[in-house]
Amino acid sequence: MHNYFEEIKKSLKKLISIPSVEGKPDGDKPFGKDVYDALDYTLSLAQSLGFETVNYDNYIGEAVYGEGEDLAILVHLDVVPAGKLSEWKHPPFSATEENGRIYGRGAMDDKGPAITCLYAMKALKDQGFVPKKKIKLIFGCNEESGWKCIEHYKKVAKFPDYGFSPDADFPVLYAEKGILHVEFSFPVPEKIAFLKGGDRVNMVCDRVEAVAPFDRKAAEKYGVKTENGKLVTLGKSAHGSTPEKGVNALRPMLAYLEEAAGLPETARKYLFDDALSLKSLSDDTGHLTMSPDVAEIRDGKLFITVDFRYPSTADGQKILDSLKQISDYTVISHQLPLYNDKNGFLIQTLLSVYNETTGEHAEPIAIGGGTYARALKEGTAFGPQMAGEEETIHQPNEYVTEENLRLQFIMYKEAIRRLSE
């Protein structure tokens, strides 16, 4: 275990050091050079560990172990932007070790699990384990912003039907909410010359800049600052599926612009104050959440992109129909919910691995996040976030603890063994 663990840490730090935020296409690199470098490094590592690898045109790759029916383990190598560098205690791609933690963007989401699953396969292989299924550890490259990698795999090869994604929470998920990314457009007064905020639709907006008339009283009321001739509001980033864990910087800016520049209240009223009562929709997977995370003035209109996560049993089309009451909109993406039988073999096997490892008596859970698991006919998400751990995914100072890495390695190794024996 010790030798594997040291190799896991070394490989993970190397992978974190590659700033694999999606960039513009670069020749045969559809998601930019940095994402390509992360894929190339990981496939080369897998080859050095003795696995057959496949690179599907630099969109997505896999390491293969065994023969038989496919068992997919779906991870991703792309990461969200680092955000405000001033809020990081260590540079986001330095992979700094401190007090039993490895800091860096992707440490938990999802480079840590990618590496631990790879070494879990290596450990099984070294022990002489012969799986009765073809284990495919699939390395996606566009999970955070579009899933074009999955689409490409399905075009050029047969995508597996069954497996899990280590890209959420323990003990194991039985459901994921539906995900809607919708861009709304609103009229904007001419006196508001510029507005831009947010990095990604699945990250709570933590900074907004605008050029508009300055009103000292309104600025003090809504916490608006001035920097280099621009109005600025600041917030705190969090994952778009849990907006309550962040502070959205767009709301105070909209309120300020209403008071100081005559912006209609429509956007704030519907997207923040929930005038349609959309958040009242709920089931056992939770209530609907809405996070307006990206905003920009273009062509004389204010465009705001919202991350909706709706309950697994809700009707996504009915929700879309209701949005017509807000303004004109464009659907950027729509991922249907995932819902599994809590008592099925897949869920119960992974739950048993977790409970036996930890000594707990946990039950399956549901989340608002979305994982590659919903790309499978039968799939679920399994780890790596432990209940009670500080959650830093999509936030400054993302880190993984050495203890979490050890637990990942133990549980993913046993999960892979049980699901493929």
Sequence and secondary structure as in RCSB ss.txt:
>XXXX:A:sequence
MHNYFEEIKKSLKKLISIPSVEGKPDGDKPFGKDVYDALDYTLSLAQSLGFETVNYDNYIGEAVYGEGEDLAILV
HLDVVPAGKLSEWKHPPFSATEENGRIYGRGAMDDKGPAITCLYAMKALKDQGFVPKKKIKLIFGCNEESGWKCI
EHYKKVAKFPDYGFSPDADFPVLYAEKGILHVEFSFPVPEKIAFLKGGDRVNMVCDRVEAVAPFDRKAAEKYGVK
TENGKLVTLGKSAHGSTPEKGVNALRPMLAYLEEAAGLPETARKYLFDDALSLKSLSDDTGHLTMSPDVAEIRDG
KLFITVDFRYPSTADGQKILDSLKQISDYTVISHQLPLYNDKNGFLIQTLLSVYNETTGEHAEPIAIGGGTYARA
LKEGTAFGPQMAGEEETIHQPNEYVTEENLRLQFIMYKEAIRRLSE
>XXXX:A:secstr
 HHHHHHHHHHHHHHHTS  B    BTTBTT HHHHHHHHHHHHHHHHTT EEEEETTTEEEEEESSSEEEEEEE
E  B     GGG SS TTS  EETTEEESTTTTTTHHHHHHHHHHHHHHHHTT   SEEEEEEEES TTTT HHH
HHHHHHS   SEEEE SEESS EEEE EEEEEEEEEE  TT  EEEE S TTB   EEEEE    HHHHHHHT E
EETTEEEEE B  BTT GGGSB SHHHHHHHHHHHH   SHHHHHHTS TT GGG EETTEE EEEEEEEEEETT
EEEEEEEEEE TTS HHHHHHHGGGT  EEEEEEE  EE  TTSHHHHHHHHHHHHHH      EEES   GGGG
SSEEEE  EE TTS   TTSTT EEEHHHHHHHHHHHHHHHHHHH 
